[in-house]
Amino acid sequence: MHIHILGISGTFMGSLAALATDMGFKVTGADLNCYPPISDQLSRLNIEVIPNYDLEQLEMNPDLIVIGNVMSRGMPIIEEILNKKIDFTSGPKWLAENILKDKTVIAVSGTHGKTTTSSLIAFMMKDLGIDTGYLIGGIPIGFNKSASLGQDPYFIIEADEYDTAFFDKRSKMIHYKPDVLIINNIEFDHADIFKDVEEILWQFHQLIRVLPQKSKIIANNEDKNIANLINMGAWSEIEYFGTEKSQSWSLGKVENDYKFYRNYKKVNSFKPKIFGHHNMMNSLAAIASIAAIPELKIDQRDLIESAEKFPGVKRRLEFIGEFSTIKLFDDFAHHPTAIVAAINSLSNTQEGSDTFAVVELASNTMKKGSLKSQLSKSFNNCKHAWIIDSGDTKWDIKKAFSKIENVSVLSDLNDLDSEIKTHITAHDKIVIMTNRSSLTIKESLINSLNSI
C-alpha cells in the first residue's frame, strides 16, 4: 500500500511517516519546508519528500493520501483530490484506526511539557524493559527517531489540542481515546484557531466526554483551568499530582533534594538530571501514568529511579556546549509561560553568572501578538534578552519593548554579534528559544562566543 502525506515535515506527520514505514507501507510525502531533526529522520528512512504541492505528484496514484492541518481549501492539490474523489484521511484518524485501537494508550496533553513528559515515559518504559510504541513531537536524547511501533501492547502519544485537518476542526487528541490521560496544564495558545481559553477547554471537554469509564485521568491540581475543565464533567477516575502532600502524587523540596510522596507517604528521594519546577511536574505526571497501568506491576521506587536517569529531549533546555566559558542551551519555548520556565530553570539551578536569552517569535500566537502583554513580563529574571524580529509579525515589537531596559529587538541577526560581545562576560548562560529551526541562530552565537 502506498501512502502519500501532505505536510510531512511537521513533527506529527513526520513521525506518522516513520510508523507507516515500519508497518511495511510505501511512504512518500510533500512539504514546502523540511527542517532537522525531522528532515534527517525522513532521509534515514529513505522517504521521498517532494518540496512542493504541485498536482503532478498525484500521478503516483497513491492508495491513500494523509492530509496534514497545514493544508487548506483552495489549494490546487486539495481541490484536485476532492474533484477526483481520491481516498484521503487525517493523520490522527489514521493513527487511531491503524495503531492505537490495539494498544493501551497513554496520552500526554497540556499547553506545555507534552514532549518532555512523553519522552520521559518512553525512556522509563525502555529502561524498565518494556518495548513500548510512541509518537513524540521531538526526539528524546538516546533515541534515534521520534516514533516507534514497539513490540509490547503500549503506546505513548502527545495529545495535541491543535485542530486535525481542514475537514475536521476537532482537536487531534479527540481521536486517541486513551486509557491514561495526562492533563499537565492548560493556557491560552494557538491564537490562529482559538478565540480564548474557553474554546480550548471545550475541546478538552470533548475528549473527556468520550473517555472510557475505566480510563484514568492524571491531572495537575495546581492549574485553575484544569479545575474548571473537571467541573464541566468527568466520568473516569482522576488522580491529582502537585507539590501538596494531599495529592495522590506529590514532590516536596528540602534544600537541594526532592522528596517523592504517594498518598501522604514518603516513597523516596528524587534527584533527576533534568531541572526546573516544570520538569518536576512533568516527572510526577510520567511516573503516575505508568503506575496507572495495573498489569505492569512496577514498584514505585523502580519508577522513581528510572525517571532519575532521564537525560532530556533535544531542544528542551538542551545543553549545546560551553564556548569561551559561556554555556549555551537550546529550547523550543514559544509561549510566555514556557519562556519564563526556561529562564527561571537556568537562573535557579545552573551554576554560572547571569542568564541571557535569544528569542524568535515564530509561532502563530506570537506573531499575532495575542500574548504580548504576558511576553513583556517574561524576561524579569533574565539579565538581557534579544528578540529577533523576522519581519512577519503583526504587531510593533520594538514599540512594545521600547521601555523595557533588559530587552532589545533586533531586525537583523548579524547585529547579535556586537550585542553579545557588549553584554556577555565569563561563565554566563545563554538560551535560544524558538519553535523554528535554531540552527542559524546557534551557528551565529557559537561564532560570536568563540571570538570573545
DRENSE-532731 format. One record per residue (C-alpha): residue number from 1; residue in three letters; x, y, z. Coordinates in steps of 0.02 Angstrom, whole numbers. Example, Ala and Ser with C-alpha at 12.3 -4.5 7.8 and 13.67 -1.06 7.14 Angstrom:
2
ATOM   kollo   zalo     east    north       up
ATOM       1    ala      615     -225      390
ATOM       2    ser      684      -53      357
This chain:
452
ATOM   kollo   zalo     east    north       up
ATOM       1    met        0        0        0
ATOM       2    his       64      172      -47
ATOM       3    ile       29      316       73
ATOM       4    his       66      495       21
ATOM       5    ile       74      625      161
ATOM       6    leu       40      810      127
ATOM       7    gly      130      917      257
ATOM       8    ile      253      779      300
ATOM       9    ser      386      886      384
ATOM      10    gly      284      931      538
ATOM      11    thr      338      835      692
ATOM      12    phe      174      738      700
ATOM      13    met      162      695      515
ATOM      14    gly      347      655      502
ATOM      15    ser      328      536      648
ATOM      16    leu      174      459      567
ATOM      17    ala      278      428      411
ATOM      18    ala      405      333      517
ATOM      19    leu      269      223      591
ATOM      20    ala      191      185      422
ATOM      21    thr      362      139      353
ATOM      22    asp      391       21      500
ATOM      23    met      224      -62      460
ATOM      24    gly      286     -101      285
ATOM      25    phe      193       33      187
ATOM      26    lys      272      130       46
ATOM      27    val      276      311      106
ATOM      28    thr      306      471       10
ATOM      29    gly      267      649       58
ATOM      30    ala      266      832       12
ATOM      31    asp      305      994      102
ATOM      32    leu      373     1166       65
ATOM      33    asn      500     1171      207
ATOM      34    cys      582     1024      291
ATOM      35    tyr      700     1055      438
ATOM      36    pro      805      947      553
ATOM      37    pro      779      839      651
ATOM      38    ile      626      777      553
ATOM      39    ser      712      801      384
ATOM      40    asp      858      694      445
ATOM      41    gln      737      560      506
ATOM      42    leu      644      554      339
ATOM      43    ser      809      543      246
ATOM      44    arg      868      397      354
ATOM      45    leu      705      306      315
ATOM      46    asn      727      338      128
ATOM      47    ile      560      428      119
ATOM      48    glu      548      536      -36
ATOM      49    val      494      714        6
ATOM      50    ile      431      822     -138
ATOM      51    pro      471     1007     -100
ATOM      52    asn      306     1073     -170
ATOM      53    tyr      120     1036     -183
ATOM      54    asp      112     1026     -372
ATOM      55    leu      -25      919     -448
ATOM      56    glu       99      806     -537
ATOM      57    gln      131      709     -378
ATOM      58    leu      -45      639     -386
ATOM      59    glu       10      544     -542
ATOM      60    met       98      422     -423
ATOM      61    asn      -79      359     -388
ATOM      62    pro      -58      330     -201
ATOM      63    asp     -185      215     -119
ATOM      64    leu     -217      342       19
ATOM      65    ile     -173      524       49
ATOM      66    val     -148      581      229
ATOM      67    ile     -182      767      240
ATOM      68    gly      -96      875      371
ATOM      69    asn     -176     1025      452
ATOM      70    val      -60     1141      356
ATOM      71    met     -167     1107      202
ATOM      72    ser     -325     1207      164
ATOM      73    arg     -467     1225       40
ATOM      74    gly     -421     1325     -113
ATOM      75    met     -250     1243     -132
ATOM      76    pro     -248     1166     -307
ATOM      77    ile     -192      995     -245
ATOM      78    ile     -333      987     -117
ATOM      79    glu     -463     1036     -247
ATOM      80    glu     -395      903     -365
ATOM      81    ile     -405      769     -230
ATOM      82    leu     -586      816     -195
ATOM      83    asn     -635      828     -378
ATOM      84    lys     -562      657     -419
ATOM      85    lys     -630      578     -260
ATOM      86    ile     -459      512     -210
ATOM      87    asp     -460      424      -40
ATOM      88    phe     -395      536       98
ATOM      89    thr     -392      544      287
ATOM      90    ser     -313      643      429
ATOM      91    gly     -156      594      523
ATOM      92    pro     -241      573      693
ATOM      93    lys     -381      466      619
ATOM      94    trp     -257      355      526
ATOM      95    leu     -156      333      684
ATOM      96    ala     -309      289      788
ATOM      97    glu     -378      164      662
ATOM      98    asn     -215       77      617
ATOM      99    ile     -113       77      778
ATOM     100    leu     -196      145      935
ATOM     101    lys     -350       33      927
ATOM     102    asp     -244     -118      976
ATOM     103    lys     -140      -32     1111
ATOM     104    thr     -151       27     1291
ATOM     105    val     -131      213     1259
ATOM     106    ile      -51      344     1371
ATOM     107    ala      -93      516     1302
ATOM     108    val        0      669     1364
ATOM     109    ser      -95      833     1347
ATOM     110    gly      -69     1012     1403
ATOM     111    thr       -6     1177     1336
ATOM     112    his      171     1144     1397
ATOM     113    gly      277      992     1434
ATOM     114    lys      199      867     1314
ATOM     115    thr      360      820     1226
ATOM     116    thr      466      809     1384
ATOM     117    thr      335      707     1478
ATOM     118    ser      302      590     1330
ATOM     119    ser      489      566     1306
ATOM     120    leu      513      531     1491
ATOM     121    ile      377      397     1489
ATOM     122    ala      454      317     1333
ATOM     123    phe      626      321     1414
ATOM     124    met      563      243     1576
ATOM     125    met      469      106     1484
ATOM     126    lys      626       63     1385
ATOM     127    asp      734       71     1542
ATOM     128    leu      614      -47     1631
ATOM     129    gly      620     -174     1489
ATOM     130    ile      456     -130     1403
ATOM     131    asp      463     -108     1214
ATOM     132    thr      327       24     1201
ATOM     133    gly      268      114     1046
ATOM     134    tyr      273      303     1045
ATOM     135    leu      244      458      940
ATOM     136    ile      329      612     1010
ATOM     137    gly      346      790      947
ATOM     138    gly      534      785      969
ATOM     139    ile      675      658      978
ATOM     140    pro      723      601     1155
ATOM     141    ile      909      601     1189
ATOM     142    gly      967      421     1166
ATOM     143    phe      830      381     1039
ATOM     144    asn      861      391      852
ATOM     145    lys      685      437      797
ATOM     146    ser      526      521      856
ATOM     147    ala      411      371      833
ATOM     148    ser      415      182      851
ATOM     149    leu      285       43      841
ATOM     150    gly      357      -57      986
ATOM     151    gln      329     -243     1014
ATOM     152    asp      231     -230     1177
ATOM     153    pro       47     -178     1184
ATOM     154    tyr       76        1     1245
ATOM     155    phe       84      167     1155
ATOM     156    ile      131      343     1211
ATOM     157    ile       61      489     1112
ATOM     158    glu       68      677     1127
ATOM     159    ala     -114      734     1136
ATOM     160    asp     -112      898     1042
ATOM     161    glu     -257     1020     1056
ATOM     162    tyr     -224     1092      882
ATOM     163    asp     -355     1053      750
ATOM     164    thr     -350      892      650
ATOM     165    ala     -370      949      469
ATOM     166    phe     -468     1070      361
ATOM     167    phe     -609      942      353
ATOM     168    asp     -607      901      540
ATOM     169    lys     -589     1051      655
ATOM     170    arg     -589      948      814
ATOM     171    ser     -426      937      912
ATOM     172    lys     -309      796      863
ATOM     173    met     -318      723     1038
ATOM     174    ile     -503      681     1024
ATOM     175    his     -461      537      906
ATOM     176    tyr     -348      444     1029
ATOM     177    lys     -469      377     1163
ATOM     178    pro     -328      348     1289
ATOM     179    asp     -325      225     1433
ATOM     180    val     -222      350     1533
ATOM     181    leu     -239      537     1501
ATOM     182    ile     -115      661     1574
ATOM     183    ile     -177      841     1584
ATOM     184    asn      -22      938     1633
ATOM     185    asn      -80     1119     1614
ATOM     186    ile     -198     1224     1508
ATOM     187    glu     -166     1402     1449
ATOM     188    phe     -220     1508     1302
ATOM     189    asp     -120     1465     1147
ATOM     190    his     -146     1437      960
ATOM     191    ala     -224     1607      933
ATOM     192    asp     -242     1567      748
ATOM     193    ile     -381     1442      785
ATOM     194    phe     -442     1479      963
ATOM     195    lys     -526     1640     1020
ATOM     196    asp     -495     1614     1206
ATOM     197    val     -452     1482     1336
ATOM     198    glu     -636     1433     1350
ATOM     199    glu     -631     1367     1172
ATOM     200    ile     -479     1262     1217
ATOM     201    leu     -567     1196     1372
ATOM     202    trp     -715     1147     1263
ATOM     203    gln     -600     1038     1155
ATOM     204    phe     -528      955     1310
ATOM     205    his     -705      926     1371
ATOM     206    gln     -748      837     1207
ATOM     207    leu     -601      720     1239
ATOM     208    ile     -656      683     1417
ATOM     209    arg     -834      651     1358
ATOM     210    val     -777      502     1254
ATOM     211    leu     -652      430     1378
ATOM     212    pro     -700      256     1436
ATOM     213    gln     -753      247     1617
ATOM     214    lys     -609      127     1651
ATOM     215    ser     -483      255     1589
ATOM     216    lys     -384      357     1714
ATOM     217    ile     -352      544     1712
ATOM     218    ile     -188      607     1787
ATOM     219    ala     -216      793     1819
ATOM     220    asn     -113      939     1885
ATOM     221    asn     -203     1002     2040
ATOM     222    glu     -113     1171     2035
ATOM     223    asp     -193     1228     1872
ATOM     224    lys     -355     1327     1886
ATOM     225    asn     -405     1294     1706
ATOM     226    ile     -392     1106     1735
ATOM     227    ala     -504     1127     1888
ATOM     228    asn     -630     1218     1778
ATOM     229    leu     -618     1080     1649
ATOM     230    ile     -652      942     1775
ATOM     231    asn     -802     1040     1839
ATOM     232    met     -875     1030     1664
ATOM     233    gly     -892      842     1691
ATOM     234    ala     -782      688     1704
ATOM     235    trp     -832      505     1705
ATOM     236    ser     -663      422     1731
ATOM     237    glu     -559      402     1889
ATOM     238    ile     -447      552     1924
ATOM     239    glu     -280      556     2013
ATOM     240    tyr     -203      725     2051
ATOM     241    phe      -20      775     2061
ATOM     242    gly       65      930     2130
ATOM     243    thr      175      997     2268
ATOM     244    glu       50      971     2410
ATOM     245    lys       59      806     2503
ATOM     246    ser     -130      795     2497
ATOM     247    gln     -119      747     2313
ATOM     248    ser     -110      567     2252
ATOM     249    trp       66      604     2188
ATOM     250    ser      174      745     2255
ATOM     251    leu      350      813     2269
ATOM     252    gly      419      919     2408
ATOM     253    lys      586     1010     2404
ATOM     254    val      703     1002     2552
ATOM     255    glu      860     1106     2521
ATOM     256    asn      931     1037     2357
ATOM     257    asp      837      873     2365
ATOM     258    tyr      661      823     2315
ATOM     259    lys      554      704     2417
ATOM     260    phe      428      596     2325
ATOM     261    tyr      260      561     2408
ATOM     262    arg      119      442     2365
ATOM     263    asn      -44      471     2460
ATOM     264    tyr       43      567     2603
ATOM     265    lys      180      436     2623
ATOM     266    lys      360      471     2576
ATOM     267    val      418      344     2447
ATOM     268    asn      594      401     2406
ATOM     269    ser      710      546     2371
ATOM     270    phe      709      610     2192
ATOM     271    lys      865      679     2106
ATOM     272    pro      831      695     1919
ATOM     273    lys      953      753     1785
ATOM     274    ile      825      874     1711
ATOM     275    phe      794     1032     1810
ATOM     276    gly      663     1164     1847
ATOM     277    his      494     1160     1934
ATOM     278    his      404     1124     1770
ATOM     279    asn      510      969     1745
ATOM     280    met      469      908     1920
ATOM     281    met      285      917     1873
ATOM     282    asn      322      827     1710
ATOM     283    ser      411      691     1809
ATOM     284    leu      265      670     1929
ATOM     285    ala      144      651     1785
ATOM     286    ala      254      524     1696
ATOM     287    ile      279      415     1849
ATOM     288    ala       93      421     1891
ATOM     289    ser       43      373     1714
ATOM     290    ile      146      213     1711
ATOM     291    ala       86      168     1886
ATOM     292    ala      -92      187     1821
ATOM     293    ile      -72       31     1712
ATOM     294    pro     -103     -106     1841
ATOM     295    glu      -42     -254     1737
ATOM     296    leu      134     -181     1732
ATOM     297    lys      152     -200     1921
ATOM     298    ile      308      -92     1932
ATOM     299    asp      366      -41     2105
ATOM     300    gln      358      146     2136
ATOM     301    arg      540      153     2187
ATOM     302    asp      590       75     2021
ATOM     303    leu      488      207     1930
ATOM     304    ile      574      347     2027
ATOM     305    glu      747      275     1997
ATOM     306    ser      711      258     1812
ATOM     307    ala      647      437     1798
ATOM     308    glu      807      500     1881
ATOM     309    lys      910      431     1735
ATOM     310    phe      815      527     1601
ATOM     311    pro      938      638     1504
ATOM     312    gly      807      751     1424
ATOM     313    val      747      793     1249
ATOM     314    lys      830      878     1103
ATOM     315    arg      786     1064     1104
ATOM     316    arg      707     1060     1279
ATOM     317    leu      838     1156     1379
ATOM     318    glu      964     1052     1283
ATOM     319    phe     1143     1091     1330
ATOM     320    ile     1234     1130     1168
ATOM     321    gly     1406     1159     1239
ATOM     322    glu     1524     1279     1325
ATOM     323    phe     1610     1412     1221
ATOM     324    ser     1738     1530     1299
ATOM     325    thr     1665     1479     1470
ATOM     326    ile     1488     1528     1411
ATOM     327    lys     1358     1389     1423
ATOM     328    leu     1237     1382     1276
ATOM     329    phe     1065     1300     1285
ATOM     330    asp      930     1270     1153
ATOM     331    asp      744     1268     1193
ATOM     332    phe      582     1252     1094
ATOM     333    ala      491     1379     1205
ATOM     334    his      365     1482     1107
ATOM     335    his      242     1538     1241
ATOM     336    pro      272     1665     1382
ATOM     337    thr      248     1533     1518
ATOM     338    ala      374     1417     1436
ATOM     339    ile      497     1561     1413
ATOM     340    val      485     1605     1598
ATOM     341    ala      506     1422     1647
ATOM     342    ala      663     1403     1541
ATOM     343    ile      743     1563     1606
ATOM     344    asn      700     1526     1787
ATOM     345    ser      765     1348     1773
ATOM     346    leu      934     1409     1710
ATOM     347    ser      943     1552     1834
ATOM     348    asn      898     1446     1985
ATOM     349    thr      984     1281     1952
ATOM     350    gln     1133     1305     1836
ATOM     351    glu     1298     1367     1902
ATOM     352    gly     1362     1523     1819
ATOM     353    ser     1341     1711     1820
ATOM     354    asp     1194     1787     1726
ATOM     355    thr     1062     1713     1611
ATOM     356    phe     1032     1786     1437
ATOM     357    ala      902     1741     1307
ATOM     358    val      890     1749     1117
ATOM     359    val      708     1734     1065
ATOM     360    glu      624     1715      896
ATOM     361    leu      436     1745      891
ATOM     362    ala      392     1610      765
ATOM     363    ser      228     1532      823
ATOM     364    asn       62     1595      753
ATOM     365    thr        9     1653      926
ATOM     366    met      169     1753      950
ATOM     367    lys      164     1828      776
ATOM     368    lys      -15     1888      803
ATOM     369    gly       34     1971      968
ATOM     370    ser     -105     1885     1064
ATOM     371    leu        8     1861     1216
ATOM     372    lys      114     2019     1201
ATOM     373    ser       63     2080     1374
ATOM     374    gln      123     1918     1454
ATOM     375    leu      277     1916     1345
ATOM     376    ser      331     2089     1405
ATOM     377    lys      343     2019     1582
ATOM     378    ser      433     1859     1534
ATOM     379    phe      611     1922     1550
ATOM     380    asn      612     1987     1729
ATOM     381    asn      732     1851     1786
ATOM     382    cys      845     1874     1636
ATOM     383    lys      997     1990     1630
ATOM     384    his      960     2034     1449
ATOM     385    ala      855     1964     1307
ATOM     386    trp      867     1990     1120
ATOM     387    ile      709     1967     1018
ATOM     388    ile      740     1930      835
ATOM     389    asp      609     2020      729
ATOM     390    ser      590     1912      575
ATOM     391    gly      476     2041      494
ATOM     392    asp      321     1932      484
ATOM     393    thr      243     1983      650
ATOM     394    lys       78     2077      650
ATOM     395    trp      121     2197      793
ATOM     396    asp      254     2326      830
ATOM     397    ile      380     2229      934
ATOM     398    lys      503     2374      951
ATOM     399    lys      368     2490     1018
ATOM     400    ala      304     2359     1140
ATOM     401    phe      477     2333     1216
ATOM     402    ser      544     2512     1198
ATOM     403    lys      530     2547     1386
ATOM     404    ile      596     2380     1446
ATOM     405    glu      780     2406     1480
ATOM     406    asn      837     2225     1479
ATOM     407    val      758     2181     1310
ATOM     408    ser      824     2230     1138
ATOM     409    val      735     2198      974
ATOM     410    leu      848     2156      827
ATOM     411    ser      788     2161      647
ATOM     412    asp      950     2083      584
ATOM     413    leu     1030     1929      659
ATOM     414    asn     1201     1998      612
ATOM     415    asp     1178     2132      747
ATOM     416    leu     1181     1996      879
ATOM     417    asp     1370     1980      869
ATOM     418    ser     1408     2154      936
ATOM     419    glu     1270     2137     1067
ATOM     420    ile     1344     1975     1132
ATOM     421    lys     1517     2049     1145
ATOM     422    thr     1449     2201     1238
ATOM     423    his     1344     2110     1368
ATOM     424    ile     1415     1936     1396
ATOM     425    thr     1550     1900     1524
ATOM     426    ala     1638     1741     1582
ATOM     427    his     1530     1596     1644
ATOM     428    asp     1365     1671     1587
ATOM     429    lys     1224     1564     1514
ATOM     430    ile     1128     1593     1352
ATOM     431    val      968     1505     1298
ATOM     432    ile      900     1509     1121
ATOM     433    met      709     1498     1113
ATOM     434    thr      614     1469      951
ATOM     435    asn      496     1338      879
ATOM     436    arg      580     1353      709
ATOM     437    ser      747     1276      668
ATOM     438    ser      875     1356      784
ATOM     439    leu     1025     1310      676
ATOM     440    thr     1059     1484      604
ATOM     441    ile     1047     1571      773
ATOM     442    lys     1151     1434      853
ATOM     443    glu     1290     1449      725
ATOM     444    ser     1292     1639      741
ATOM     445    leu     1305     1630      930
ATOM     446    ile     1442     1498      929
ATOM     447    asn     1545     1603      808
ATOM     448    ser     1523     1757      918
ATOM     449    leu     1564     1665     1079
ATOM     450    asn     1719     1582     1006
ATOM     451    ser     1787     1753      959
ATOM     452    ile     1767     1829     1133
